[in-house]
Amino acid sequence: MGLPYRSYSSDNLSRYGHRVFRVGIDAGFTCPNRCRSKDGSGCIYCDSQGARAAYLRTQESSYRHDSEFVDCIDLLSVIPPQNQGNDEKNLLIINKQDIVNQIERGTEFIGRRYRTDHFAAYLQSFSNTFAPCEKLKELYDFIVSVRRWEGLIISTRPDCIDESKLDLIASYRETCGEVCIELGLQSGNDEILKRMNRGHDVACLLKASKAVKEHGIGLCLHVLTGFPGEGRAELDQTISVINQVHPDAVKIHNLNVAAGTRLYDEFLEGEVTTPCLTRHVENVIHILRRIPSDIVIERLMCETPNHRLASPRLFPDKNRFLRKLESTMVERGFVQGDLCQGL
């Protein structure tokens, strides 16, 4: 019996006959939202790593998955906050040797772990279109030249793309085949986006998504559930945006509180709680049943390293969470999209 939702791995197998593994690359970008924040912190939940792949955080190599929480911001800082008022012209410095080292480290680690040679380049950390188009072309051209890729995935913000950048990204379909942009929706409610200090509204996300799809580029939306102020009505607004956009894929994250974030400061003051296992399972099921069955589900939970995770401390690992989610959906007879019609 198959999964009750369309997973990334099953989609890979049906389309290509094999799984394609993403190699995370930190190309040295920052984020426009950090630049315009007075303290350089950007989104309230974002830490200094900017979603950097675990195998690239070599300064944290002494920590295990089950390590205790470490309340030490200096230990976690890799990219210093940018000064207010900086723009994209001077912020990206391309370190080609470092990028090669990252690719080699990533392909070796993933290849050994999964016994594979099928890789996609994944520009993962911060906003990977936050530079002039000519500089982006230099960077993307170099990454594409390093090895044969079976995809190019670029993570960025909806307020950080334009027609020339999309034209450039679309051109890599000739060499990489699959080309995809990941945009942070996070919430379909503008008040929650303000609370997150996202720096954009839902209308900006809708405009950017339309432009991405018009250029024939694959689109994945990121969603964050369990943020303070989010109830069923607000979650339904997020679902409505997903259905309006109808992306190729979504990533669903439960709220995590990481060290070194402004959200962590509020957590210490007792202003923030994070969803437990049961609550997040119910949130995910609520979303899955109300979005089209052809949308690929690339992620279903956040995986902040344990030593940086202040809350939730008792949340299970990925495998246990997925078993709980899948068994609950099967027991109840639920599948992705079974409540989507008419929404």
HELIX and SHEET records of a PDB file:
HELIX    1   1 TYR A    8  TYR A   16  1                                   9    
HELIX    2   2 PRO A   32  ARG A   36  1                                   5    
HELIX    3   3 ALA A   54  LEU A   56  5                                   3    
HELIX    4   4 THR A   58  GLU A   60  5                                   3    
HELIX    5   5 ILE A   73  LEU A   76  1                                   4    
HELIX    6   6 LYS A   96  TYR A  114  1                                  19    
HELIX    7   7 CYS A  133  VAL A  146  1                                  14    
HELIX    8   8 GLU A  163  ALA A  170  1                                   8    
HELIX    9   9 ARG A  173  CYS A  176  1                                   4    
HELIX   10  10 ASP A  190  MET A  196  1                                   7    
HELIX   11  11 VAL A  202  GLU A  214  1                                  13    
HELIX   12  12 ARG A  232  VAL A  245  1                                  14    
HELIX   13  13 ARG A  262  LEU A  268  1                                   7    
HELIX   14  14 LEU A  277  LEU A  288  1                                  12    
HELIX   15  15 ASN A  306  ARG A  308  5                                   3    
HELIX   16  16 LYS A  318  ARG A  332  1                                  15    
SHEET    1   A 7 PHE A  21  ILE A  25  0                                        
SHEET    2   A 7 PHE A 119  LEU A 123  1                                        
SHEET    3   A 7 LEU A 152  THR A 156  1                                        
SHEET    4   A 7 VAL A 179  GLN A 186  1                                        
SHEET    5   A 7 GLY A 218  THR A 225  1                                        
SHEET    6   A 7 ALA A 249  ASN A 254  1                                        
SHEET    7   A 7 VAL A 296  ARG A 299  1                                        
SHEET    1   B 2 VAL A 257  ALA A 258  0                                        
SHEET    2   B 2 LEU A 309  SER A 311 -1                                        
END                                                                             
